[in-house]
């Protein structure tokens, strides 16, 4: 199974990029022993359109173009389900055990995700009811993927 994170926007060099890469690498390294063959981040350029709807449309098309065929799609959205780490791990275990090859996590830009992208999602996930900058949402997601891998492998990182 591969974990793919498609995110609108690019993290600039600095602490945010370093932290995101640290959790991505940890998840990838620890995931190998439980059947996670890759953790990849795909950065998609933000739309420069002046109209909000046009920006969301352009970004949703770009996101749709990187979703592999038959991938499980998980959309990050503030109105999604707030699951604890163990529940996320359980869901990913179910998909892994069912032989799903790819889980694609999608993070919208400043305007969020277009309805068409959310409709493709098998799961819509929220990190609480607060609105988070998409850069922080990416870091939080990568940390959760690392945490999920440690839960599934029995590593003591996650202490419930």
Buried (B, 14 or more C-beta within 10 A) or exposed (E): BBBBBBBBBEBEEEEBBEBBBBBBEBBBEBBEEBEBEEBEBBEBEBBEEEEEEEBBBBBBBBBBEEBEEEBBBBBBBBEBEEBEBEEBBBBBBEBBEEEBBBBBBBBBBBBBBBEEBBEBBBBBBBBEEEEBEBBEBBBBBBBBBBBBBBBBBEBEEBEE
